[in-house]
Amino acid sequence: MINAGIIGGAGYTGLELVRLLLMHPEVEISVVTSRRYRGKKVSDVNPHLFPFIELEYEDVDTEEIADRSDIVFVAVPHGSAMDYVPELMARGAKVIDLSADYRLKKADYERIYRREHKDKEERKAVYGLTELHPEVASADLVANPGCYPTGAILAVAPLVKEGMVKQVVFDAKSGISGAGVEPSETSHFPNLAENIIPYQITEHRHVAEMRMELHVKVSFTPHVIPSIRGILTTAHVFLAESEKTQTKPLQGLRGRGAEPHNDEIEEIYKRFYEGKRFIRLREGMPSLSSVRGTNFCDIRLEVEEKSNRIVVISAIDNLVKGGSGQAIQNMNLMFGLAEEEGLWFPGLVP
């Protein structure tokens, strides 16, 4: 049995970790921390978890958390995880960080997040997108991807691998839970109801992860929509010149002045995601309702005729595949379990 600790168990991602881990057959939750709710039962603060958990929220030192846990999920705000990770790892615990503190190189983190990275070591965390990084299996520290980058990167990774992409423009719509548990002007009901709010339209911090993983020219604009969960991403993929295309059938086809067809591009996706249990290539349009509460990423693509553009749509639940579910998927690999252990269930409809 894997003993799992959760630092920051009162926010949306922490609560989702608790919910999902309670259903995991190989996991026992050893400790859940919250300074605000210290001494209160987790299920008293969060009635939806009654009667599944008897633990109380604790505020204990990092050393004790590590000693009681085989793996620790760090679900705290950006800039706070680095206060815990060095000591957790020094005590021998495996760590999955759900903040941004270890996703980027230290210099890039300090430039983009405009704060000093307090960890004195240049730790090499594995970027926890298992569909692209199977080396998660041998990692002691995993940086769980951001929610927006998860849906975006998975949407276009097969085309990038084939050398087909010159530029990609991501347009993403997110449910309000992506903003966290603390209310804000954006999440205030009268401001958001019957509305769509774009924000950080050219310089959202998550674009750094997309560029790091894709190595192509990336533009990204996020929007908040009046939905609780989910991210729907539209990727406008502009194709590179044919000589850069590595896929031989397409290279020959496009070299004769022809355009790629849907079935050819779909075949690329099928090959790339073969055996990846949480990627669903759909014939119908992906929707937030189809992935709500699940660890799936639904993808559909369409080639625009007489153009160099392919449009790819992806849908994820930002709190599951975009957060806590993906963290558990990473944990499964780290402990030699099947990726789908504790995560194989259908969505919530309606």
C-alpha positions in Angstrom: 0.0 0.0 0.0 1.3 3.5 -1.0 1.1 6.1 1.8 0.3 9.4 0.2 0.5 12.8 1.8 -1.2 16.0 0.5 0.2 19.4 1.4 -2.5 21.9 0.7 -5.6 19.8 1.0 -8.3 22.5 1.1 -8.0 24.0 -2.4 -9.7 22.6 -5.5 -6.7 20.5 -6.6 -6.1 19.2 -3.1 -9.7 18.3 -2.6 -9.7 16.5 -6.0 -6.6 14.6 -4.9 -8.4 13.4 -1.8 -11.5 12.4 -3.7 -9.6 10.4 -6.3 -7.1 8.8 -3.9 -10.0 7.6 -1.8 -11.0 5.5 -4.7 -7.5 4.2 -5.5 -7.1 0.5 -4.5 -3.4 0.8 -3.8 -3.3 4.1 -1.8 -3.8 5.1 1.8 -4.0 8.8 2.5 -1.5 9.4 5.4 -1.8 13.1 6.0 -3.7 16.1 4.6 -2.6 19.6 5.6 -4.3 22.9 6.0 -3.4 25.7 8.3 -6.8 27.3 8.1 -8.7 24.1 9.0 -6.2 22.5 11.4 -7.9 20.1 13.8 -11.1 19.9 11.8 -12.3 16.7 10.1 -11.7 16.8 6.3 -15.3 15.6 5.8 -16.8 18.2 8.1 -15.2 21.0 6.1 -16.1 19.2 2.8 -19.4 17.3 3.2 -19.1 15.6 -0.2 -16.3 13.5 1.3 -18.4 12.1 4.2 -18.2 9.3 5.2 -15.2 8.3 3.1 -12.4 9.9 5.1 -11.9 10.1 8.9 -8.7 12.1 8.8 -8.4 15.6 10.3 -6.6 18.5 8.6 -3.1 18.9 10.2 -0.5 21.5 10.3 2.7 19.5 10.8 6.3 20.1 9.8 7.7 18.9 6.5 9.9 16.3 8.1 7.0 14.6 9.7 5.0 14.6 6.4 7.9 13.0 4.6 8.3 10.3 7.3 4.7 9.4 7.1 4.5 9.3 3.3 5.9 7.3 0.4 4.8 10.1 -1.9 3.8 13.7 -1.3 1.5 15.7 -3.5 2.3 19.4 -3.1 -0.9 21.3 -4.0 0.0 24.9 -2.9 0.2 28.2 -4.7 3.1 29.0 -7.1 6.2 30.1 -5.0 5.3 28.0 -2.0 6.1 24.5 -3.2 9.9 25.3 -3.1 9.5 25.7 0.7 8.7 22.0 1.0 10.3 20.1 -1.8 13.9 20.2 -0.8 13.2 18.8 2.7 10.7 16.2 1.4 13.3 14.8 -1.0 16.1 14.9 1.6 13.9 12.7 3.7 13.4 10.2 0.9 9.9 10.9 -0.2 8.9 11.0 -3.8 7.2 14.3 -4.7 4.7 15.5 -7.3 4.5 19.3 -7.4 1.2 20.6 -8.8 2.4 24.2 -8.7 4.7 25.8 -11.4 7.8 25.9 -9.2 9.6 23.0 -10.9 8.2 23.0 -14.4 10.7 25.4 -15.9 14.4 26.0 -15.6 15.1 28.2 -12.6 16.1 31.3 -14.7 13.0 31.0 -16.8 10.8 30.6 -13.7 12.3 33.7 -12.1 11.8 35.7 -15.3 8.2 34.6 -16.0 6.9 34.4 -12.4 8.9 37.4 -11.2 10.1 35.9 -8.0 13.2 34.4 -6.7 13.4 30.6 -6.8 14.4 29.7 -3.2 15.6 26.2 -3.9 19.3 26.3 -3.9 19.6 23.3 -6.2 18.9 23.2 -9.9 16.6 20.2 -9.5 15.7 18.4 -12.7 12.1 17.5 -12.3 10.4 15.3 -15.0 7.6 17.2 -16.7 4.7 15.0 -15.8 2.9 14.6 -19.1 3.1 10.8 -19.3 2.0 10.6 -22.9 5.2 12.4 -23.9 7.5 11.5 -21.0 7.5 7.9 -20.0 10.7 8.7 -17.9 8.2 9.7 -15.2 8.4 6.0 -14.2 11.9 6.5 -12.8 11.5 10.0 -11.4 11.6 11.1 -7.7 10.4 14.6 -8.5 7.6 15.2 -11.1 6.4 18.7 -12.1 2.8 18.3 -12.9 1.9 20.3 -16.0 -0.4 23.3 -16.0 -4.0 22.7 -17.0 -3.9 24.9 -20.1 -0.6 23.3 -21.4 -2.0 19.8 -20.9 -4.9 20.3 -23.3 -2.8 22.4 -25.7 0.3 20.2 -25.9 -1.7 16.9 -26.3 -3.7 18.5 -29.1 -0.7 19.1 -31.4 2.2 16.9 -30.2 1.7 14.3 -32.9 2.1 16.9 -35.7 5.1 18.5 -34.0 6.8 15.1 -33.8 6.4 14.7 -37.5 8.0 18.1 -38.2 4.8 19.4 -39.8 4.2 22.5 -37.6 5.4 26.0 -38.4 3.2 27.8 -35.9 0.3 27.1 -33.6 -2.2 29.5 -32.2 -4.1 28.2 -29.1 -7.5 29.6 -28.1 -8.6 28.1 -24.8 -11.8 28.4 -22.8 -11.7 27.4 -19.2 -14.2 26.8 -16.4 -13.9 29.1 -13.4 -12.5 26.4 -11.1 -9.2 27.0 -12.9 -8.9 30.3 -11.0 -8.7 28.5 -7.7 -10.9 28.4 -4.6 -10.4 32.0 -3.6 -13.0 34.3 -5.3 -12.0 37.1 -7.6 -13.5 39.8 -9.8 -13.3 37.3 -12.7 -15.1 34.6 -10.8 -17.8 36.8 -9.3 -21.1 35.5 -10.7 -22.6 38.7 -12.1 -19.4 39.4 -14.0 -19.1 35.9 -15.5 -22.7 34.7 -16.0 -23.7 34.9 -19.7 -20.2 36.2 -20.5 -16.8 35.1 -21.7 -13.8 36.9 -20.3 -10.4 36.9 -22.1 -7.4 37.6 -19.9 -3.6 37.8 -20.2 -4.3 37.7 -23.9 -0.7 37.7 -25.1 1.5 36.8 -22.1 -0.1 34.1 -20.0 2.6 32.3 -18.0 1.5 28.9 -19.2 2.7 29.6 -22.7 6.3 29.0 -21.5 5.4 25.3 -20.9 3.9 25.0 -24.3 7.0 26.4 -26.0 9.3 24.3 -23.8 7.5 21.1 -24.9 6.6 21.8 -28.5 9.7 23.8 -29.7 7.6 25.6 -32.3 6.3 29.2 -32.5 3.3 29.3 -30.1 0.7 32.0 -29.4 -1.9 31.5 -26.7 -5.0 33.4 -25.4 -7.1 32.0 -22.6 -10.7 32.8 -21.7 -12.9 32.1 -18.7 -16.4 30.9 -19.3 -19.4 30.4 -17.0 -18.7 26.7 -16.4 -17.3 25.1 -13.3 -15.0 22.5 -14.9 -13.2 21.9 -18.1 -10.9 23.4 -20.7 -11.8 23.4 -24.4 -8.8 24.2 -26.6 -8.9 25.1 -30.2 -5.4 24.8 -31.9 -4.9 26.5 -35.2 -1.9 24.7 -36.6 -0.1 26.2 -39.5 2.0 23.7 -41.5 5.6 24.0 -42.2 7.1 23.7 -45.7 7.0 20.2 -47.1 10.8 19.8 -47.0 10.6 20.0 -43.2 8.0 17.3 -43.0 9.4 14.0 -41.8 6.4 11.8 -42.6 7.3 10.2 -45.9 3.8 9.6 -47.2 2.8 13.2 -46.6 6.1 14.5 -47.8 5.6 12.8 -51.1 2.0 13.9 -51.3 2.6 17.5 -50.5 5.7 17.6 -52.7 3.4 17.0 -55.7 1.4 20.1 -54.7 -1.4 18.1 -53.0 -2.8 18.8 -49.5 -2.9 16.5 -46.5 -6.2 14.8 -46.0 -8.1 14.1 -42.7 -7.5 10.3 -42.9 -3.7 10.8 -43.2 -3.5 13.2 -40.3 -5.8 11.0 -38.2 -3.5 8.1 -38.9 -0.6 10.1 -37.5 -2.6 10.7 -34.3 -3.5 7.0 -34.0 0.1 5.9 -34.3 1.3 8.5 -31.8 -1.3 7.8 -29.2 -1.5 4.0 -29.6 -1.8 2.4 -26.2 -2.4 5.8 -24.4 -5.5 4.9 -22.4 -6.5 8.5 -21.6 -6.4 9.9 -25.1 -9.7 9.5 -27.0 -9.7 10.4 -30.7 -13.2 11.4 -31.4 -15.3 11.5 -34.6 -17.8 13.9 -33.0 -16.9 17.2 -31.5 -15.2 17.1 -28.1 -17.2 18.6 -25.3 -16.6 19.5 -21.7 -19.6 17.4 -20.6 -17.9 14.3 -22.0 -14.8 14.6 -20.0 -16.2 16.1 -16.8 -14.8 14.3 -13.7 -12.5 12.1 -15.8 -8.8 11.9 -16.7 -9.5 11.7 -20.4 -8.4 14.1 -23.1 -10.7 14.0 -26.1 -9.3 15.2 -29.4 -10.7 15.8 -32.9 -9.0 17.4 -35.9 -10.0 18.8 -39.3 -7.9 19.7 -42.2 -8.9 23.0 -43.9 -9.2 22.6 -47.6 -6.9 24.7 -49.9 -5.0 26.0 -46.9 -2.0 25.2 -44.7 -4.1 25.1 -41.6 -5.2 22.1 -39.5 -7.7 22.8 -36.6 -7.4 20.5 -33.6 -9.9 20.6 -30.7 -9.1 19.1 -27.3 -11.3 18.8 -24.2 -10.1 18.0 -20.6 -11.4 18.4 -17.1 -9.0 21.0 -15.7 -9.1 19.6 -12.2 -8.5 16.0 -13.3 -6.5 15.5 -16.5 -5.4 19.1 -16.0 -4.4 18.6 -12.4 -5.0 16.0 -9.8 -5.9 13.1 -12.0 -2.8 13.6 -14.0 -0.8 13.7 -10.8 -2.2 10.3 -9.8 -1.4 9.0 -13.3 2.2 10.1 -12.7 2.2 8.5 -9.3 1.0 5.2 -10.8 3.9 5.1 -13.2 6.4 6.1 -10.4 5.3 3.1 -8.4 5.1 0.6 -11.2 1.3 0.5 -11.4 -0.9 0.6 -14.5 -1.5 4.3 -15.5 -5.3 3.9 -15.3 -5.2 2.5 -11.7 -7.8 4.4 -9.7 -8.7 6.6 -12.7 -10.6 4.3 -15.0 -14.2 5.6 -14.9 -16.6 7.4 -17.3 -17.6 11.0 -17.1 -20.5 12.8 -15.4 -23.4 13.5 -17.7 -25.3 15.8 -17.5 
